[in-house]
Amino acid sequence: MKNTKRIDKERSIFIILLFLILDLFFPLRFSRISLKLGDIAKYDVVAPFSFPVLKDRETLEKERTSAALSIAPVLRKVDVSEENKKLLKRISRKYPFLKKPILYVWEKGIVFDKSSLPESKNSQYEIISSRGSSILPINKFFSYNEAVNYIRAKCMERYRDTLICSKVIKEVEPLLQPNLLLDITETQKRREAARNRVPEEIGYVKKGEIIIRSHDIVDEKTLQKLRSLQYAENNLYRIQRFRLFFKAQILLLLLSILLVLLIDELWRNTYPLSKKRNVILLLTFIFLLFFRFVRFIDLVYLFPLAAASMVLSMEGGIPIGIFYSIFLVGVINVYNPLENVYTLPLLISGIYGAVISRRLRSMNELIKIGGFISILTMFFTLGNEILTGTKTLKLIYHIASAFANGGISVVVLVGLLVLFERIFHISTNFTYLELSNLNHPLLRALSIKAPGTYHHSIMVGNLGEAAAEAIGANDVLARVGGYFHDIGKMERPEYFIENQEGSFNPHDGLPPKLSVAILKSHVSEGVELGKKHRLPEPIIKIILEHHGTSLIKPFFEKAKDIYDTVKEDDFRYDGPVPSSKESAIIMLADSVEAAIKSVETSCEDEIRKVVEKIFEIKMKENQLDNAGLSITELKTIMDVFVKRLKAARHKRASYPRVELK
């Protein structure tokens, strides 16, 4: 409960800060009423024109609420069905004394629950039936429970036996279903009309009338006139600007809320979310400041929207990059609703940057992407400017700035990546590519201390990369996560089967609980090593989650043979379960790669059976619940694993022996 409140508080603060940043750059501002209740007027305030004095909101709302409640809610009576009429005949033959009470209840009408009906003045309701309508108090018709009790009372008068009457009620119950249905639409329509009929004004101030004299104290009545004057001024002289400002505030707030909800959903299981929210705030401030600058110098097509979308796409995935592009374009349109012709080329460049950025593997590719962004922005700008009939000189000016957009975006992107990596320690594909070098100190140490684990990890990384690429996840992160997921095993390599030589197994002489403790420790020791060598948070999460809370079954079974009582939780990894697609892929690849070694065949069907069994176990143990993988994606991952494992176990043809002389 406390955690939920904390999350809601953080989300609310983020929305407020984001909205304030958006509002900071809004181009319009309005003056407010300078005099408040209890202030002393420094000069006479004279009405510059005639205007109505408006009621304060609280008073107006009370009057409108009262007017709405005076309208009786509409209940429509449903005619008795032929089926119920037949049922009544059967029951009447069996219990003749119940016919009149049932008809009486039908005539009065039944609602399901009176307490759920809308509030009404004097508890009056309008009953509309095929015979007309009438206004009745609430006590003139039955609720379901009242109808049942009424029939029960009639039964008790006859039989005076509770058991018999309970049986009778069960038979009669189908005839006591509600036949008065609340017409919500008609009720709301009538009440809304009543609310609208309440006048907003309580008086009138004529032109030239003194509203307040100098040195007088502002009281409630005067304040009402002053506020009415302010409202009239805005509506008579600046109505267009006021409407624009008001709508803009709503739109900016809605955009802020929508962005927050989306990133919370897309980054739901990422760590730490607060850090990523700070990135959004800083990114929004930087780019809106940049937009104000390019707007001031009339070079809007220089706005590097693609850089913003690429940063977020590289960190949080393509959807967040695309939506952030739409978000910024939406904000720009709110700022300049009449001058939004330039937003389409910028939006296209942003979406393209978000989609293509996940493929970045080198600076050369980044430069190529910058060139494509320039060409794309230039062609869309050319089309836009021709359609709007821009003059030749200005057209060349705009096309040149659009062509420069790609270069500006690349420069800004590189600067942002350096800035965010230094300040927020945010990792991108460039970071992961550096870690994929097998000469990394941790990987070199793993290859020496635990060669079996090292080769296993390389295979897991390759499987993870292929699977992640197939479902659109971050394949570079999956590959590097696979490389590092078992680094904790180098602390005690001989206790892990892939590093054991011959038939000696140190677990043979250990109690099962101690063996399990040793196996589980490689996760925590891996996390410690990762933090010590400053591995990115997503890699550390993969190390932490790659076993989830899986059962260490061999030692669990061994313990059951030794001990009388065994707790299954004592033989499970500490978790947590995978919280991302990449983490779940590595869990599956790790289990599949280890299990497939027990299959002495390269037959695809046999391999598929092993893979399917592993997937089935993980799903039954709820290890994939928080990973966000769909059934279709799991099937794709399974197919990739089978294909890769079959290729890895392909047997080479034997060659004739050649004797060496």
C-alpha positions in Angstrom: 0.0 0.0 0.0 2.8 2.4 1.0 4.7 1.4 -2.2 1.6 2.2 -4.3 1.2 5.6 -2.7 4.9 6.4 -3.2 4.6 5.4 -6.9 1.5 7.6 -7.4 3.2 10.5 -5.6 6.3 10.2 -7.9 4.1 10.0 -10.9 2.1 13.1 -9.9 5.3 15.1 -9.2 6.6 14.0 -12.6 3.4 15.1 -14.4 3.5 18.5 -12.6 7.1 19.1 -13.4 6.6 18.1 -17.1 3.6 20.3 -17.4 5.5 23.3 -15.8 8.3 22.8 -18.4 5.8 22.8 -21.2 4.0 25.8 -19.8 7.3 27.6 -19.3 7.8 27.8 -23.1 4.2 28.7 -23.9 4.2 32.0 -25.9 1.1 33.5 -24.4 0.5 34.9 -20.9 -2.4 36.8 -19.4 -2.9 39.3 -16.5 -4.8 38.2 -13.5 -7.3 40.1 -11.3 -5.1 42.3 -9.2 -7.5 42.9 -6.3 -8.4 40.2 -3.9 -10.8 39.9 -1.0 -9.8 42.3 1.8 -7.5 44.4 -0.4 -7.7 48.2 -0.4 -8.4 49.7 -3.8 -5.7 52.2 -4.8 -7.9 53.9 -7.5 -11.5 54.0 -8.6 -12.6 51.1 -10.8 -15.2 52.2 -13.3 -17.1 49.9 -15.6 -15.8 50.5 -19.2 -18.9 48.9 -20.6 -22.1 47.2 -19.5 -21.8 43.6 -18.3 -23.6 41.0 -16.3 -22.5 40.2 -12.7 -22.0 36.4 -12.7 -22.7 34.2 -9.8 -19.7 32.6 -8.1 -19.1 29.0 -9.1 -20.1 27.5 -5.8 -23.5 29.3 -5.8 -24.1 28.5 -9.5 -23.2 24.9 -9.0 -25.6 24.6 -6.0 -28.5 26.1 -7.9 -27.8 23.9 -10.9 -27.5 20.8 -8.7 -30.8 21.7 -7.1 -32.5 22.3 -10.5 -31.1 18.9 -11.7 -32.4 17.1 -8.6 -35.8 18.5 -9.1 -36.1 16.5 -12.2 -37.5 13.0 -11.4 -35.3 10.2 -12.8 -37.0 8.2 -15.5 -37.8 4.5 -14.9 -39.1 2.6 -17.9 -41.5 -0.3 -17.2 -40.8 -3.5 -19.2 -43.9 -5.4 -20.4 -44.3 -8.9 -19.0 -42.9 -11.5 -21.4 -45.0 -14.3 -22.7 -42.6 -16.8 -21.0 -43.3 -15.1 -17.6 -47.1 -15.2 -18.3 -46.9 -18.9 -18.9 -44.8 -19.4 -15.8 -47.4 -17.4 -13.8 -50.2 -19.7 -15.0 -48.2 -22.8 -13.9 -47.4 -21.3 -10.5 -51.1 -20.1 -10.1 -52.3 -23.7 -10.6 -49.9 -24.9 -8.0 -50.3 -21.9 -5.6 -53.5 -20.1 -6.5 -53.2 -17.7 -3.6 -50.0 -16.2 -5.1 -51.5 -15.0 -8.4 -52.9 -11.7 -7.1 -49.8 -10.8 -5.1 -47.5 -11.4 -8.1 -49.8 -9.4 -10.4 -49.8 -6.6 -7.7 -46.0 -6.6 -7.6 -45.8 -6.5 -11.4 -48.3 -3.6 -11.5 -46.3 -1.6 -8.9 -43.0 -2.4 -10.5 -39.7 -3.8 -9.3 -36.2 -2.2 -9.4 -33.1 -4.1 -8.5 -31.9 -1.9 -5.7 -33.4 1.4 -4.6 -30.2 2.6 -3.1 -28.5 2.5 -6.5 -31.1 4.9 -8.0 -30.1 8.5 -8.6 -30.9 11.0 -5.9 -34.1 12.8 -6.5 -35.9 15.7 -4.8 -38.6 14.3 -2.4 -37.7 10.8 -3.7 -40.0 11.2 -6.8 -39.5 9.1 -9.9 -41.2 9.1 -13.3 -42.6 5.7 -14.3 -43.0 5.4 -18.1 -44.9 2.4 -19.4 -46.9 1.5 -22.5 -50.0 3.0 -20.8 -48.4 6.4 -20.2 -46.3 8.0 -17.4 -46.8 9.0 -13.8 -44.7 10.5 -11.0 -44.5 8.3 -8.0 -42.6 8.4 -4.7 -40.0 5.7 -4.1 -42.2 3.8 -1.6 -44.9 3.2 -4.3 -42.8 0.5 -6.1 -40.7 -2.4 -5.0 -37.1 -3.2 -4.8 -36.1 -6.8 -5.6 -35.7 -7.7 -1.9 -39.0 -6.0 -1.0 -40.8 -7.9 -3.7 -39.4 -11.2 -2.4 -40.3 -10.3 1.2 -43.8 -9.4 0.1 -44.4 -12.7 -1.6 -42.7 -14.5 1.3 -45.1 -12.8 3.8 -48.1 -13.9 1.7 -46.8 -17.5 1.7 -46.3 -17.4 5.5 -49.9 -16.3 5.9 -50.9 -19.4 4.1 -48.5 -22.1 5.3 -46.7 -20.7 8.4 -43.7 -22.9 7.5 -40.3 -21.3 6.6 -39.0 -24.3 4.7 -42.1 -24.6 2.5 -42.0 -20.8 1.8 -38.3 -20.9 0.9 -39.1 -23.6 -1.6 -42.0 -21.5 -3.0 -39.8 -18.4 -3.3 -37.3 -20.3 -5.3 -40.1 -21.3 -7.8 -41.5 -17.8 -7.9 -38.2 -15.9 -8.0 -38.0 -15.8 -11.8 -41.2 -13.8 -11.8 -39.7 -11.2 -9.4 -37.0 -10.0 -11.7 -36.8 -6.2 -12.0 -39.2 -4.7 -14.6 -38.4 -1.0 -13.9 -35.2 0.0 -15.7 -33.4 3.3 -15.2 -33.2 5.3 -18.4 -29.9 7.0 -17.7 -29.7 8.8 -21.0 -33.1 10.4 -20.7 -32.5 11.3 -17.1 -29.2 12.9 -17.8 -30.6 14.8 -20.8 -33.5 16.3 -18.8 -31.3 17.1 -15.8 -28.6 18.7 -18.0 -31.4 20.9 -19.7 -32.5 21.9 -16.2 -29.0 22.8 -15.2 -28.6 24.9 -18.4 -31.8 26.8 -17.6 -30.3 28.2 -14.4 -29.1 31.8 -15.2 -25.4 32.5 -14.6 -25.9 36.2 -13.7 -27.4 37.8 -10.6 -27.3 41.4 -11.7 -26.1 44.0 -14.2 -23.4 46.7 -14.1 -24.0 49.7 -16.4 -21.3 51.4 -18.3 -19.7 54.2 -16.2 -20.9 52.7 -12.9 -18.3 52.8 -10.2 -17.5 49.3 -9.1 -15.2 50.3 -6.2 -13.9 53.6 -5.0 -10.3 54.4 -4.1 -9.4 53.3 -0.5 -12.5 51.1 -0.2 -12.0 47.5 1.0 -12.9 44.7 -1.5 -15.8 42.7 -0.1 -17.5 39.6 -1.6 -20.0 41.6 -3.6 -17.4 43.9 -5.1 -15.0 41.0 -5.8 -17.8 39.3 -7.7 -18.2 42.4 -9.9 -14.5 42.6 -10.5 -14.3 39.0 -11.5 -17.3 39.4 -13.8 -15.5 42.4 -15.4 -12.4 40.4 -16.0 -14.4 37.6 -17.6 -16.3 40.1 -19.8 -13.0 41.8 -20.9 -11.5 38.5 -21.9 -14.6 37.4 -23.8 -15.3 40.8 -25.5 -11.8 41.9 -26.4 -9.4 38.9 -26.2 -11.7 36.0 -26.6 -9.6 34.3 -29.2 -6.4 34.5 -27.2 -8.2 33.4 -24.1 -9.7 30.4 -25.8 -6.3 29.5 -27.2 -4.6 29.8 -23.9 -7.2 27.8 -22.0 -7.3 25.0 -24.6 -3.5 24.9 -24.7 -3.4 24.3 -20.9 -5.7 21.4 -21.2 -3.9 20.0 -24.2 -0.5 20.3 -22.5 -1.8 18.7 -19.4 -3.3 15.8 -21.4 -0.1 15.4 -23.3 1.8 15.3 -20.1 -0.5 12.7 -18.5 -0.5 10.6 -21.7 3.3 10.6 -21.9 3.6 9.6 -18.3 1.1 6.8 -18.6 2.8 5.5 -21.7 6.4 5.5 -20.4 5.2 4.0 -17.1 3.6 1.1 -19.1 6.6 0.7 -21.5 9.2 1.1 -18.7 7.1 -0.6 -16.1 9.7 -3.1 -15.0 12.8 -1.1 -15.8 15.3 0.1 -13.1 15.4 2.8 -12.0 12.3 4.4 -13.5 12.9 7.7 -11.6 16.2 8.1 -13.4 14.5 7.7 -16.8 11.8 10.2 -15.9 14.5 12.7 -15.1 15.9 12.0 -18.6 12.5 12.8 -20.1 12.3 16.1 -18.1 15.8 17.2 -19.1 15.3 16.1 -22.7 12.0 18.0 -22.9 13.6 21.2 -21.5 16.6 21.0 -23.8 14.5 20.5 -26.9 11.9 23.0 -26.2 14.6 25.5 -25.5 16.2 24.5 -28.8 12.8 24.9 -30.6 12.4 28.4 -29.2 15.8 29.3 -30.5 15.3 27.9 -34.1 11.8 29.5 -34.1 13.3 32.9 -33.2 15.9 32.7 -36.0 13.2 31.3 -38.4 15.0 28.1 -39.0 12.5 25.7 -37.7 13.6 22.9 -40.0 16.9 22.7 -38.1 15.0 21.4 -35.1 16.7 18.0 -34.4 13.7 16.1 -33.3 15.3 12.9 -34.6 18.0 13.2 -32.0 15.4 13.1 -29.1 13.6 10.1 -30.5 16.8 8.2 -31.2 18.1 8.8 -27.6 14.9 7.3 -26.1 14.6 4.6 -28.7 18.1 3.4 -28.0 17.4 3.4 -24.3 13.7 2.4 -24.0 12.7 0.9 -27.3 11.2 2.0 -30.6 7.6 2.6 -29.3 8.8 5.2 -26.7 11.0 6.9 -29.3 8.1 7.2 -31.8 5.6 8.4 -29.2 8.1 11.0 -27.9 8.4 12.4 -31.4 4.6 12.6 -31.6 4.5 14.2 -28.1 7.0 17.0 -29.0 5.2 17.7 -32.3 1.9 17.8 -30.4 3.4 20.4 -28.0 4.8 22.4 -30.9 1.3 22.4 -32.5 -0.2 23.6 -29.3 2.3 26.4 -29.1 1.7 27.5 -32.7 -1.6 26.1 -33.9 -1.7 28.3 -37.0 1.8 27.7 -38.1 2.2 23.9 -38.0 3.1 23.3 -41.7 6.7 22.5 -40.7 5.8 19.8 -38.2 5.2 16.9 -40.7 8.8 16.8 -42.0 10.1 17.0 -38.4 7.7 14.2 -37.3 8.8 11.9 -40.2 12.4 12.5 -39.3 11.7 11.7 -35.7 9.9 8.5 -36.4 12.5 7.3 -38.9 15.2 8.0 -36.3 13.4 6.1 -33.6 12.9 3.0 -35.9 16.4 2.9 -37.4 18.4 3.8 -34.2 18.1 0.3 -32.7 20.2 -1.0 -35.6 23.1 1.3 -34.8 26.4 -0.7 -34.4 29.0 1.9 -35.3 29.7 5.6 -35.8 29.8 5.0 -39.6 26.2 3.7 -39.4 25.2 6.8 -37.4 26.6 9.1 -40.1 24.7 7.2 -42.7 21.5 7.5 -40.7 22.2 11.3 -40.4 22.4 11.5 -44.2 19.1 9.6 -44.6 17.4 11.9 -42.1 18.7 14.9 -44.1 17.4 13.6 -47.4 14.1 12.6 -45.9 13.5 15.9 -44.1 14.5 17.8 -47.2 12.1 16.0 -49.6 9.1 16.4 -47.2 10.0 20.0 -46.6 10.1 20.6 -50.4 6.7 19.1 -50.8 5.3 21.1 -47.9 6.7 24.4 -49.1 5.5 23.9 -52.7 2.0 23.1 -51.5 2.0 26.3 -49.3 3.3 28.4 -52.2 6.5 29.6 -50.6 8.6 32.1 -52.6 11.7 30.8 -54.3 14.3 32.5 -52.1 12.6 31.4 -48.8 12.1 27.9 -50.3 15.8 27.5 -50.9 16.4 28.8 -47.4 14.1 26.3 -45.8 15.3 23.3 -47.9 18.9 24.1 -46.9 18.0 24.2 -43.2 16.1 20.9 -43.6 19.1 19.3 -45.3 21.3 20.3 -42.4 18.8 18.7 -40.0 20.5 15.3 -40.2 23.9 16.6 -39.4 22.6 18.6 -36.5 20.7 15.6 -35.2 23.8 13.4 -35.3 25.9 16.0 -33.4 23.1 16.6 -30.8 22.6 12.8 -30.4 26.3 12.2 -29.7 26.4 15.1 -27.3 23.3 13.8 -25.5 24.6 10.3 -25.3 27.8 11.5 -23.6 25.8 13.8 -21.3 23.3 11.2 -20.2 25.9 8.4 -19.8 27.9 10.7 -17.6 25.0 12.2 -15.6 22.5 9.3 -15.5 24.7 6.3 -16.4 22.3 5.5 -19.2 23.3 2.6 -21.5 22.8 2.4 -25.2 23.8 -0.1 -27.9 27.1 1.7 -28.2 27.8 0.8 -24.5 26.7 -2.8 -25.1 28.9 -3.1 -28.2 31.9 -2.1 -26.2 31.0 -4.8 -23.6 30.6 -7.4 -26.4 34.3 -7.5 -26.9 35.5 -10.9 -25.6 38.7 -9.3 -24.3 36.7 -7.7 -21.5 38.5 -8.5 -18.2 35.5 -10.4 -16.8 35.1 -12.5 -19.9 38.8 -13.3 -20.1 38.8 -14.3 -16.4 35.8 -16.5 -17.0 37.5 -18.2 -19.9 40.5 -19.1 -17.7 38.8 -19.9 -14.4 35.6 -21.6 -15.8 36.1 -22.5 -19.5 33.0 -24.6 -19.6 30.9 -21.8 -18.3 32.6 -19.4 -20.8 31.7 -21.5 -23.8 28.2 -22.0 -22.4 27.8 -18.2 -22.0 28.9 -17.5 -25.6 26.3 -20.0 -26.9 23.6 -18.4 -24.6 24.6 -15.0 -25.9 24.3 -16.1 -29.5 20.9 -17.8 -28.9 19.7 -14.7 -27.0 20.8 -12.4 -29.8 19.0 -14.4 -32.5 15.8 -14.7 -30.5 15.7 -11.0 -29.5 16.3 -9.9 -33.1 13.4 -12.2 -34.2 10.8 -10.6 -31.9 12.1 -7.0 -32.1 13.7 -6.9 -28.7 17.2 -5.4 -28.1 19.4 -8.1 -29.6 22.7 -6.4 -28.6 21.6 -6.3 -25.0 20.5 -9.9 -25.1 23.9 -11.0 -26.6 25.9 -9.1 -24.0 23.6 -10.2 -21.2 24.2 -13.8 -22.3 27.9 -13.3 -22.2 27.9 -12.0 -18.6 25.0 -13.9 -17.1 27.1 -16.6 -15.4 30.2 -14.6 -14.4 29.5 -15.4 -10.7 30.4 -19.0 -11.4 34.1 -18.2 -11.7 34.2 -17.9 -7.9 33.6 -21.7 -7.5 33.7 -23.1 -11.0 34.2 -26.8 -10.0 30.7 -26.9 -8.5 29.1 -26.4 -11.9 28.7 -29.4 -14.1 30.0 -27.7 -17.3 33.4 -27.2 -15.6 33.7 -30.6 -14.1 36.1 -33.1 -15.7 35.9 -36.8 -15.3 33.4 -38.4 -13.0 34.3 -36.4 -9.8 31.4 -34.2 -8.6 32.1 -32.2 -5.4 28.3 -32.2 -4.7 28.3 -35.9 -4.1 29.7 -35.5 -0.6 27.6 -32.4 0.3 24.2 -32.2 1.9 21.6 -30.9 -0.7 20.9 -27.6 1.1 24.6 -26.7 1.0 24.8 -27.6 -2.6 21.8 -25.4 -3.4 23.3 -22.6 -1.4 26.5 -22.8 -3.5 24.5 -22.9 -6.8 22.4 -19.9 -5.7 25.4 -17.9 -4.7 26.6 -17.5 -8.3 23.8 -15.1 -8.9 24.6 -12.7 -6.0 28.3 -13.1 -6.7 27.7 -12.3 -10.3 25.8 -9.1 -9.4 28.6 -8.0 -7.1 31.2 -8.6 -9.8 29.0 -6.7 -12.3 28.7 -3.7 -10.0 32.4 -3.8 -9.2 33.2 -3.6 -12.9 30.4 -1.0 -13.5 28.3 -3.1 -15.8 25.1 -1.3 -17.0 22.0 -1.8 -14.9 20.2 -3.8 -17.7 23.1 -6.3 -17.7 23.1 -6.6 -13.9 19.3 -7.2 -14.0 19.9 -10.1 -16.5 22.5 -11.6 -14.1 20.1 -11.2 -11.2 17.0 -12.5 -13.0 18.3 -15.2 -15.3 17.2 -18.0 -13.0 14.2 -16.2 -11.6 12.7 -18.3 -8.8 13.2 -21.6 -10.6 13.3 -24.9 -8.7 16.7 -26.6 -8.4 15.0 -30.0 -9.0 17.9 -32.5 -8.7 18.8 -31.4 -5.2 15.1 -31.0 -4.3 14.5 -34.7 -5.2 17.7 -35.7 -3.4 16.6 -33.8 -0.3 13.2 -35.6 -0.3 15.0 -38.9 -0.2 17.1 -37.8 2.8 14.8 -35.6 5.0 11.3 -36.2 6.3 10.1 -32.7 5.6 11.4 -30.5 2.8 10.3 -27.0 1.9 10.2 -26.4 -1.9 11.0 -22.7 -1.4 14.4 -23.6 0.1 15.4 -25.2 -3.2 14.4 -22.3 -5.4 16.5 -19.4 -6.6 15.9 -16.1 -4.8 14.7 -14.3 -7.9 13.2 -12.0 -9.0 11.6 -13.4 -12.1 12.6 -11.7 -15.4 11.2 -8.2 -15.8 12.1 -7.6 -19.5 12.0 -9.6 -22.7 15.8 -9.7 -22.9 16.1 -11.1 -19.4 13.4 -13.7 -20.1 15.2 -14.7 -23.4 18.5 -15.3 -21.5 16.7 -17.4 -18.9 15.2 -19.6 -21.6 18.4 -19.7 -23.6 20.4 -20.6 -20.5 18.1 -23.5 -19.6 17.7 -24.8 -23.2 21.5 -24.7 -23.9 22.2 -26.6 -20.7 19.4 -29.2 -21.2 20.2 -29.9 -24.9 23.6 -31.2 -24.0 21.9 -34.3 -22.6 20.4 -35.1 -26.0 22.8 -37.2 -28.0 21.1 -36.4 -31.4 20.9 -33.7 -34.0 17.3 -34.7 -34.9 15.1 -31.6 -35.0 12.1 -33.3 -33.4 14.2 -34.4 -30.4 15.7 -31.0 -30.0 12.2 -29.4 -30.2 10.8 -31.7 -27.5 13.6 -30.6 -25.1 13.0 -26.9 -25.9 9.2 -27.2 -25.6 9.7 -29.0 -22.2 11.9 -26.2 -20.9 9.4 -23.5 -22.1 6.5 -25.5 -20.5 8.4 -25.7 -17.1 9.2 -22.0 -17.1 5.6 -21.1 -17.9 4.2 -23.4 -15.2 6.5 -21.9 -12.6 5.3 -18.4 -13.6 8.8 -17.4 -14.5 7.7 -15.4 -17.6 4.7 -13.5 -16.1 6.5 -10.1 -15.8 8.5 -10.3 -19.0 5.9 -9.0 -21.4 6.3 -11.8 -23.9 3.3 -12.8 -25.9 2.5 -16.4 -26.9 3.4 -15.5 -30.5 6.8 -14.2 -29.4 7.4 -17.3 -27.3 6.7 -19.5 -30.3 9.1 -17.4 -32.4 11.8 -17.7 -29.7 11.3 -21.5 -29.6 11.6 -21.8 -33.4 14.8 -19.7 -33.3 16.3 -21.9 -30.6 15.5 -25.1 -32.3 17.0 -23.9 -35.6 20.2 -22.6 -34.0 20.7 -25.7 -31.8 20.1 -28.0 -34.7 22.7 -26.2 -36.7 25.2 -26.2 -33.7 24.8 -30.0 -33.3 25.1 -30.8 -37.0 27.5 -33.7 -37.5 30.3 -33.4 -40.1 30.7 -36.2 -42.6 33.5 -38.6 -41.9 36.6 -38.5 -44.2 38.8 -41.5 -45.1 41.7 -41.9 -42.8 45.0 -40.8 -44.1 48.0 -42.6 -42.7 51.0 -40.4 -41.9 54.3 -41.6 -43.0 
